[in-house]
Amino acid sequence: MYHTWMRYFTPGPVHHRLGLVCLGVGLQHGTLPTVGPRTLDHHVAVVVSAGGGWYRGADGRRTAVTAPALIWLTPGTPHHYGADPGTGWDEAFVDFSGPAAATYTELGYIEPDRPVVPLSDAAPARAAITRIARAARPGNPLLEVETGAAVHELLVALRRARADTNADGGPVLTALARDAFQPLSVAEHAARHGMTPAELRTAVRRAAGCSPKDYLLTVRLGRAKELLAATELPVSAVARRVGYDDPAYFSRLFTRRVGTAPIRFREQQGRSVPGGWSNRVPDPEHPPTIPPRSV
């Protein structure tokens, strides 16, 4: 026995320009019929939260699927999969498409070469899929935008839930962020971790979706923006504090990456904060109470 619920959508051209569109959503459980063999022209994320089954790709090899797990179905890839006929599984799926899918693939969020991904926890991904299912109510005027936004949430939730990676980046990214303002080359950063530059590149690419050089640059420029916005330090001093001895080079790099010169950024974003900015992130669900003004 099995139970199946699904809805399919047809977003218009303007919605495709949002980057991702949801094409369908489904919630199923039990001893479901097998799917395929087939080939699709869009992406599908199949989240298995209980039970188990199997997956077979273009190479014909059969891979066991044990919950919690993710099955990636990518465009143009033949596939065939199904739940265990004895126990079945609990499955939720989302069909999606759009130009942002290529960027998510480049960043490593979608892995065409690894169609079966063990998860540490399926609950956050199921929560995003539940939002899509709820948005599918009849007559919802925000359907395409709500479901498209939830696909972005789903991809982030699946990235964080991988069983074989640290969702917070792990010790390598923590150390790179800590040492980002020191005048160290990528090879020197790698040596500090007992790694070759190639091993460091692989680790950072898998954790952050970019090269070590780009990751370090992102940390440096983020700190530079904070100093420009919250202090009156000269640009040359800001450059030195984030690891650049040549202020002219820093200004050119900042302008190229940010799209505006450091001085112009300060003019636009400067906020004088006596005592500096707090490092404590406020709780958005419990903001501090502002006392009423006395009359």
C-alpha positions in Angstrom: 0.0 0.0 0.0 1.1 3.5 -0.6 -0.1 7.1 -0.5 0.7 9.8 -3.1 -0.1 13.5 -3.2 1.4 15.9 -5.8 0.9 19.2 -7.6 2.5 20.6 -10.8 2.9 24.2 -11.7 3.6 26.2 -14.9 5.4 29.4 -14.1 5.4 32.2 -16.7 8.5 33.7 -18.4 8.7 36.6 -15.9 8.9 34.1 -13.0 11.8 32.3 -14.7 13.7 35.5 -14.5 13.7 35.1 -10.7 16.4 32.4 -11.2 14.6 29.4 -10.0 11.0 28.2 -10.5 9.2 25.3 -8.8 7.6 23.0 -11.4 6.1 20.5 -8.9 6.0 19.0 -5.5 5.0 15.7 -4.1 4.7 13.8 -0.8 4.5 10.0 -0.8 5.0 7.1 1.5 4.7 3.3 1.4 5.7 0.7 -1.1 5.7 3.0 -4.0 5.9 1.9 -7.7 9.4 2.2 -9.2 10.2 5.3 -11.3 11.8 5.0 -14.7 13.9 4.2 -16.5 13.4 7.8 -17.8 15.3 11.0 -18.5 14.1 14.5 -17.5 14.8 18.0 -18.9 14.8 19.6 -15.4 16.1 19.0 -11.9 14.4 17.0 -9.1 15.4 16.7 -5.5 14.0 13.5 -3.9 14.3 13.5 -0.1 13.9 10.1 1.5 13.2 10.6 5.3 12.4 7.1 6.3 12.9 3.6 4.9 15.1 2.6 2.0 15.4 1.5 -1.6 17.7 1.8 -4.6 18.9 4.0 -7.4 20.3 3.1 -10.8 22.0 5.7 -13.0 23.3 5.9 -16.6 26.2 3.5 -15.8 23.7 0.7 -14.8 25.1 0.4 -11.3 22.6 -0.1 -8.5 23.2 2.1 -5.4 21.4 1.5 -2.1 19.4 4.4 -0.6 19.0 4.5 3.1 17.1 7.3 4.9 17.8 10.0 5.5 19.1 10.5 2.0 18.8 12.7 -1.1 18.5 11.6 -4.7 19.5 14.2 -7.3 17.8 13.8 -10.7 19.5 16.1 -13.1 18.6 17.1 -16.7 19.6 14.7 -19.4 20.7 11.9 -17.0 18.9 8.5 -17.4 17.7 7.2 -14.0 15.7 4.4 -12.4 14.8 4.2 -8.7 12.4 2.7 -6.2 11.5 2.0 -2.6 12.2 -1.4 -1.0 9.2 -3.5 -2.0 9.1 -4.9 1.6 9.3 -1.8 3.7 8.8 1.1 1.3 10.0 4.6 2.1 8.8 8.1 3.0 9.6 10.5 0.1 9.1 14.1 -0.7 10.2 15.6 -4.1 10.5 19.0 -5.7 10.8 19.6 -9.5 12.6 22.8 -10.4 14.4 24.7 -13.1 16.0 28.0 -13.9 19.3 29.7 -14.7 20.3 29.7 -11.0 20.5 25.9 -11.0 23.7 26.2 -13.1 25.2 28.5 -10.4 24.1 26.2 -7.6 25.8 23.3 -9.5 29.0 25.4 -9.9 29.0 26.1 -6.2 28.6 22.4 -5.3 25.0 22.6 -3.9 23.8 20.3 -6.7 26.0 17.4 -7.5 25.3 15.7 -10.8 28.2 13.3 -10.3 26.8 12.1 -6.9 23.2 11.3 -7.4 22.7 9.6 -3.9 23.7 11.8 -1.0 23.5 10.6 2.7 21.9 13.3 4.9 22.4 13.8 8.6 18.8 15.1 9.0 16.0 15.4 6.5 13.8 17.6 8.7 15.0 21.0 7.5 14.6 20.0 3.8 11.1 18.5 4.6 10.2 21.8 6.2 11.1 23.7 3.0 9.1 21.2 0.9 6.1 21.6 3.3 6.2 25.4 2.6 5.9 24.6 -1.1 3.0 22.2 -0.5 1.2 24.8 1.6 1.7 27.4 -1.0 0.1 25.1 -3.6 -3.4 25.9 -2.2 -6.0 26.8 -4.8 -6.1 30.4 -5.8 -2.8 31.5 -4.2 -1.8 34.6 -6.1 1.8 34.4 -4.8 2.2 30.7 -5.8 5.1 31.0 -8.2 7.1 33.5 -6.0 6.5 31.6 -2.8 7.5 28.2 -4.3 10.5 29.6 -6.1 11.8 31.2 -2.9 11.3 27.9 -1.1 13.4 26.1 -3.7 16.3 28.3 -2.8 15.7 27.5 0.9 15.6 23.8 0.0 18.9 23.8 -1.7 20.5 25.6 1.3 18.9 23.1 3.7 20.1 20.1 1.6 23.7 21.6 1.5 23.7 22.0 5.3 22.3 18.5 5.9 25.0 16.5 4.0 26.2 13.8 6.3 29.8 13.9 5.1 30.5 17.7 5.4 30.4 20.2 8.2 27.6 22.7 7.6 29.6 25.5 9.3 32.7 24.9 7.1 34.8 23.0 9.6 38.2 23.8 11.0 39.7 24.7 7.6 37.3 27.6 6.9 37.4 28.7 10.5 41.2 28.9 10.4 41.2 30.6 7.0 38.8 33.3 8.3 40.9 33.8 11.4 44.2 34.2 9.4 42.7 36.0 6.4 44.3 39.3 7.3 47.8 38.0 7.5 50.1 38.3 4.4 50.1 34.6 3.6 49.9 32.9 0.3 47.5 30.0 -0.4 50.5 27.6 -0.2 51.4 29.0 3.2 47.8 28.7 4.4 47.9 25.1 3.2 51.2 24.3 4.9 49.7 25.5 8.2 47.1 22.7 7.9 49.6 20.1 6.8 47.9 20.1 3.3 49.1 20.6 -0.2 47.7 23.6 -2.1 45.6 21.2 -4.2 44.2 19.5 -1.0 43.3 22.9 0.4 41.6 23.9 -2.8 39.5 20.7 -2.8 38.5 21.2 0.9 37.5 24.8 0.5 35.7 24.2 -2.8 33.7 21.4 -1.2 32.9 23.5 2.0 32.4 26.9 0.5 31.9 26.4 -3.2 34.9 28.6 -4.2 38.7 28.7 -4.3 40.8 29.5 -1.2 41.8 32.8 -2.9 38.2 33.8 -3.4 37.2 32.8 0.1 40.0 34.9 1.7 39.1 37.8 -0.6 35.5 37.6 0.6 36.5 37.7 4.2 38.9 40.6 3.7 36.5 42.7 1.8 33.7 42.1 4.3 35.9 43.3 7.1 37.1 46.3 4.9 33.4 47.3 4.4 32.8 47.2 8.1 35.8 49.4 8.8 34.8 51.9 6.1 31.3 52.1 7.3 31.9 52.2 11.1 35.2 54.1 11.5 37.0 57.1 10.2 40.2 55.2 9.5 42.0 56.4 6.3 41.6 54.0 3.4 45.3 53.2 3.7 44.9 52.1 7.3 41.8 50.0 6.3 43.9 48.3 3.6 46.7 47.4 6.0 44.2 46.1 8.6 42.8 43.6 6.1 46.1 42.5 4.7 47.1 44.8 1.9 50.3 46.9 2.2 49.6 48.7 -1.0 46.6 51.0 -0.6 46.4 51.7 -4.4 46.2 48.0 -5.1 43.5 47.5 -2.4 41.4 50.4 -3.8 41.6 48.9 -7.3 40.7 45.4 -6.0 37.9 46.8 -3.8 36.4 48.8 -6.7 36.6 45.9 -9.2 35.0 43.4 -6.8 32.5 45.7 -5.0 31.6 48.0 -7.9 32.4 51.2 -6.1 35.5 52.8 -4.7 36.2 52.6 -1.0 35.7 56.4 -0.5 32.4 56.2 -2.3 31.3 53.1 -0.3 32.0 55.1 2.9 30.0 58.0 1.7 27.0 55.7 1.0 27.3 53.4 4.0 29.1 55.3 6.7 27.4 55.1 10.2 29.1 56.7 13.1 28.7 54.2 16.0 30.2 55.4 19.3 32.1 52.5 20.8 31.9 50.5 17.6 29.6 47.8 16.3 28.5 44.9 18.5 29.7 41.4 17.8 26.6 39.9 19.4 23.9 39.0 16.9 20.5 40.1 18.2 17.8 37.5 18.5 15.3 38.5 15.7 12.5 36.6 17.5 13.1 38.5 20.8 14.3 42.0 20.0 15.0 44.3 23.0 12.1 46.2 24.2 12.3 50.0 23.5 10.7 51.8 26.5 7.8 54.1 25.6 8.6 57.8 25.3 7.6 59.8 28.3 5.0 62.5 27.6 
